[in-house]
Amino acid sequence: MLAEWDTPEVHLAFDMTYDWDLHHIMNGIVKEEKTAADLTEHLNKNEEEFPANAFRMQFTSNHDENSWNGTEFEDLVMVLKHSLS
């Protein structure tokens, strides 16, 4: 069963959770606000904090996030404009 939350204790009752932190880290890498070190730190933290049988749902796009902050395509256009200037 999928929980609409992303903390380790939720896995006492649910099989899967969304990995919102990873989503934000990946967006931060694209915007040059985060680095591969942040990604590695997050993955290691996940290994330590979440149960071994936890399914962490990883995603690049979310309809709610798109409504609030723009789509991944809008973000990439901003990055392209910045890198070409």
N, C-alpha and C positions, 0 to 999 in steps of 0.2 A: 504494500500500500504506500502511496506517495503522500508525504506531508508537505504542506505549503509553508515550510519553515526550514531553518538550516542550522540547528544547534544539535550537538551530540546526544543530549538526553532524549530528544524526540525519537531516536532510534530504539528506545525501549518499547515503543508501540508501533512504529512505522519502519518499513524496509528502506524507503528512499527519501532523500531530501534534495532540494535544489542547492547548488553551490554558488550562492550569490556573491560571495567574496571573490571567487575565481572570475566570475563575469566582470566584476569591477576592476580587478587587477588586469585582465586582458585589455579592457578598454583603456586603462591607464597606460599600459605599454604602448598601445597604438598612439596615444596622445603624448608620449614621452614623459609621463608623470610617474611611471613605475618602470621597474627593470626586471630582467630575468631572475635576479636575486630575490625580488619580492615574490615571484612565482614559485621559486624553489622553497622559500620560507613557508609559503601557504601550503604547498603540497606536503611538506614535512610535518607541519602542524596538523593537517588533516589526518595523516597517518598516526600521529600520537593521540589525538583527541577522539576520533570516531571509531566505533567498533569495527572489527575486521570484516564483518558481514554487511556493513553499511553501503548502500548504493548512493553515490553522490552524483546527482544529475548535473552535468556540465552543459552549458549552452552559450551560444554567441548572440542570440537575439531573444527578446521577450516583448510580447505585445504591450504589457503595462509600461515597461521601461521605454519603449518606442514612443508611447503617447506622452510621457512626461519629459523625456530628454532627447528625443529624436531617434531616428533609425540608425543602424550600423552604417548604412550607405551615406547618410548625412555626416556622420563622424569621419568616415574615410575621405569624403570630399574635402572636409576641413583640413585633414592631414595632408592630402595631396596638394592643396593650395599652399599650405605652409611650406612644404618641402620643395616646391617648385619656385618659390619666391626668393 
